[in-house]
Amino acid sequence: MCSRTLVLTFSTVALTAVSLVTAPVATTVEAQVSRMRFQGMDRNNDGVVTREEWNGSARSFEVHDWNGDGRLSGEEVRPGGQRAAALEPADHNPSRYERNLTWTRNAFTNLDHNRDNRITSNEWHFDLETFRRVDLNRDNALNLSEFMGEGLDDDRTDSFDDLDFNNNGRVERSEWHGGANEFRALDRNNDNVLSRFEVVGNNASFDTYDQFNSLDFDRNGNIARAEWHWSNQSFTQRDTNRDGMISRREFEVSGGTPGTASASAAGSQTVRINAQQRWTDSGLNVRAGDVVTFNASGEIRMSDNTADTATPAGSRTGRTAPDAPILNQLAGGLIAKIGDYPAMFVGGRNSITVPVSGRLYLGVNDDHLPDNAGTFTVIVGVQGRTLR
């Protein structure tokens, strides 16, 4: 009886060993490909997405290419991968790359000023589109689970304009880089496309945005060290009177948040805005408090209808565009944005005072761009700052 048991046991072990040897073993590349992001773009199945394979804009590719090596690999394509960054000492420009902040417990705690385990909109100092993307239950607050995004592929680093590759004012399923469930969660009307309103919401325009106030959590007119999200050195550089607070004047004189303090925008540029292009780089960096002047001319057509025209002030017929970057403003009018902060309607205005530092981009306030024609010519100037 004992011998028979030993024979059966040996036979079982032998069969198990044979099955382990003969079972197909996935190669390292195969295993990586089976669990990578953007897998559909990896046409040669090597676990790497090159710029040539990328189905999207160059700007969108750069957002995901964290190490700037011209290819997406490793952590960049791993589901749940994290951009390597140290939040506290990182004096980078929050208008773009801070959208790619480390989605960790430490980062959550850093933003949760009142320690109530939720981040409300007045504790969030970056673009509101990302806030909306992460706020899955739409309660205007981020809990730790939403912030960490574990198990989610909501492509929170890509803005609506990054994703809208064909500039038609909406994001089709083929343009979406995230997961199917996350797409369906955003697609509130279930029409299998994402409108600007579904992704971005009815955000306040750049006209009402105030970067200083976004950091001044307790609204006492000063930014304390606990309200500052960058290094001690950058805080001390701005606190010129050494009172342990950054006043609005100190903030604006220094150029706002880190990453843009060295930007200089003296002089002017002539910018030609193609009505079929979402954003045109002005070539100018501006700083918080700068006065930017506009001398705009030209006419564009916004559809195949020859009477559907606009000047920089907006549509000659007074119409709006339902999914334009700025809702409830005239279609076709001149618009501006700085970094990834909300756009603002310039229209026929001659000047604006900018509340945030960064790169200045110009465009037209229309939702469907491929059928547009014509250009605006804008002479953009930067004057001295208005200090309070």
Residue pairs with C-beta under 8 A, 6 or more apart in sequence:
26 34
29 45
29 46
29 47
32 47
33 39
33 42
33 45
33 46
33 47
35 78
35 79
36 42
36 47
36 77
36 78
36 79
37 76
37 77
37 78
37 79
37 81
37 153
37 177
38 49
38 54
38 64
38 72
38 77
38 177
40 55
41 49
41 53
41 54
41 55
42 48
42 49
42 53
43 53
44 53
47 73
47 77
48 71
48 72
48 73
48 77
49 71
49 72
49 73
49 77
50 70
50 71
50 72
51 58
51 61
51 70
51 71
54 60
54 61
54 72
55 165
55 174
55 175
56 162
56 163
56 165
56 175
56 177
57 162
57 165
59 162
60 158
60 162
60 163
60 165
60 177
61 72
62 68
63 99
63 100
63 157
63 158
63 162
64 72
64 76
64 157
64 158
64 177
65 71
65 72
65 76
66 75
66 76
66 83
66 84
66 100
67 76
74 81
75 81
75 82
75 83
75 84
79 153
80 149
80 150
80 151
82 102
82 103
82 104
83 100
83 101
83 102
85 100
85 101
85 102
87 101
87 102
87 106
87 107
87 110
87 229
88 110
88 230
88 231
89 230
89 231
90 230
90 231
91 230
91 231
91 233
91 234
91 258
91 259
92 98
92 258
92 259
93 257
93 258
93 259
93 260
93 339
93 357
93 358
94 125
94 126
94 229
94 257
94 258
94 259
95 126
95 127
95 257
95 259
95 260
95 338
95 339
95 340
95 341
95 356
95 357
95 358
95 359
96 339
96 340
96 358
97 259
98 126
99 126
99 127
99 130
99 156
99 157
99 159
99 340
100 157
101 107
101 126
103 147
103 148
103 149
103 156
104 148
105 144
105 148
107 147
108 119
108 142
108 144
108 147
108 148
109 115
110 229
111 119
111 123
111 124
111 125
111 229
112 118
112 119
112 123
113 123
113 217
113 226
113 227
114 123
114 217
117 143
117 144
118 141
118 142
118 143
119 141
119 142
119 147
120 140
120 141
121 128
121 131
121 140
121 141
122 214
122 217
123 217
124 131
124 142
124 214
125 211
125 214
125 215
125 229
126 340
127 159
127 340
127 341
127 342
128 200
128 201
128 203
128 204
128 342
129 159
129 160
129 199
129 200
129 201
129 203
129 340
130 156
130 157
130 159
131 142
132 199
132 200
132 201
132 203
133 154
133 155
133 156
133 186
133 199
134 142
134 146
134 147
134 149
134 154
134 156
135 141
135 142
135 146
136 146
136 185
137 146
149 156
152 179
152 182
153 178
153 179
153 182
154 178
154 179
154 182
154 185
155 163
155 176
155 177
155 178
155 182
158 177
159 340
160 171
160 194
160 196
160 199
160 200
161 278
161 279
161 325
163 171
163 175
163 176
163 177
163 194
163 199
164 170
164 171
164 175
164 278
165 175
166 175
166 370
167 276
167 277
167 278
167 368
167 369
167 370
168 367
168 368
168 369
168 370
169 195
169 196
169 321
169 323
169 324
169 366
169 367
169 368
169 369
170 193
170 194
170 195
170 196
170 323
170 367
171 193
171 194
171 199
172 192
172 193
173 183
173 192
173 193
176 183
176 194
183 194
184 190
186 194
186 198
186 199
187 193
187 194
187 198
188 198
189 198
195 323
196 323
196 324
196 325
196 367
197 323
197 327
202 327
203 342
204 342
205 326
205 342
205 343
205 344
205 345
206 336
206 337
206 338
206 341
206 342
206 343
206 344
206 355
207 344
207 345
209 341
209 342
209 355
209 356
210 355
211 256
211 257
211 288
211 341
211 355
211 356
211 357
212 223
212 248
212 251
212 252
212 256
212 288
212 355
213 219
215 223
215 227
215 228
215 229
215 257
216 222
216 223
216 227
217 227
218 224
218 227
221 247
221 248
222 245
222 246
222 247
223 245
223 246
223 251
224 244
224 245
225 232
225 235
225 244
228 234
228 235
228 246
230 257
230 258
231 258
234 258
235 246
237 254
237 261
238 246
238 250
238 251
238 254
239 245
239 246
239 250
240 250
240 253
241 250
248 388
249 387
249 388
251 288
252 287
252 288
252 289
252 385
252 387
252 388
253 289
253 385
253 387
254 261
255 261
255 262
255 263
255 287
255 288
255 357
256 287
256 288
256 356
256 357
257 356
257 357
260 285
260 287
260 357
260 358
261 287
261 357
263 285
263 286
263 287
263 357
263 358
264 285
265 284
265 285
265 286
265 287
265 290
265 360
265 382
266 382
267 381
267 382
268 293
268 379
268 380
268 381
268 382
269 282
269 283
269 284
269 379
269 380
270 377
270 378
270 379
270 380
271 280
271 282
271 283
271 362
271 377
271 378
271 379
271 380
272 280
272 375
272 376
272 377
272 378
273 280
273 334
273 362
273 363
273 364
273 375
273 376
273 377
273 378
274 280
274 375
275 300
275 301
275 302
275 332
275 364
275 366
275 369
275 372
275 373
275 374
275 375
275 376
276 369
276 370
276 372
276 373
277 363
277 369
278 363
278 369
279 337
279 361
279 362
279 363
280 361
280 362
280 363
281 359
281 361
282 359
282 360
282 361
282 362
282 380
284 292
284 359
284 360
284 380
284 382
285 357
285 358
285 359
285 360
286 292
286 338
286 354
286 357
286 358
286 359
286 360
286 382
287 354
287 357
287 385
288 354
288 355
288 356
288 357
288 385
289 353
289 354
289 355
289 385
289 386
289 387
290 353
290 354
290 382
290 383
290 384
290 385
291 351
291 352
291 353
291 354
291 382
291 383
291 384
291 385
291 386
292 336
292 351
292 352
292 353
292 354
292 360
292 380
292 381
292 382
292 383
293 350
293 351
293 380
293 381
293 382
293 383
294 312
294 334
294 346
294 349
294 350
294 351
294 352
294 378
294 379
294 380
295 350
295 378
295 379
295 381
296 312
296 334
296 346
296 348
296 376
296 377
296 378
296 379
297 312
297 376
297 377
297 378
298 311
298 312
298 374
298 375
298 376
298 377
299 309
299 310
299 311
299 374
300 309
300 310
300 332
300 364
300 372
300 373
300 374
300 375
300 376
301 308
301 309
301 372
301 373
301 374
302 308
302 309
302 310
302 315
302 321
302 331
302 332
302 366
302 371
302 372
303 368
303 371
303 372
304 371
307 317
308 315
308 317
308 319
309 315
309 316
309 332
309 374
310 316
310 330
310 331
310 332
310 333
310 364
311 332
311 348
312 333
312 334
312 346
312 347
312 348
312 376
312 378
313 330
313 333
313 334
313 347
313 348
314 329
314 330
314 331
314 332
314 333
314 347
314 348
314 365
315 330
315 331
315 332
315 333
318 330
319 330
319 331
320 327
320 328
320 329
320 330
320 331
321 331
321 332
321 365
321 366
321 367
321 368
322 367
323 367
324 331
324 365
324 366
324 367
325 335
325 337
325 343
325 363
325 365
326 335
326 343
326 344
326 345
326 365
329 345
329 347
329 365
330 345
330 347
330 365
331 365
331 366
332 364
332 365
332 366
333 345
333 346
333 347
333 348
333 364
333 365
334 345
334 346
334 347
334 362
334 363
334 364
334 365
334 376
334 378
335 343
335 344
335 345
335 346
335 362
335 363
335 364
335 365
336 343
336 344
336 346
336 352
336 360
336 361
336 362
336 363
337 343
337 344
337 360
337 361
337 363
338 354
338 356
338 357
338 358
338 359
338 360
338 361
339 356
339 358
339 359
341 356
341 358
343 363
344 352
345 365
346 352
346 362
351 383
353 386
354 360
360 380
362 376
362 378
362 380
364 372
364 376
366 372
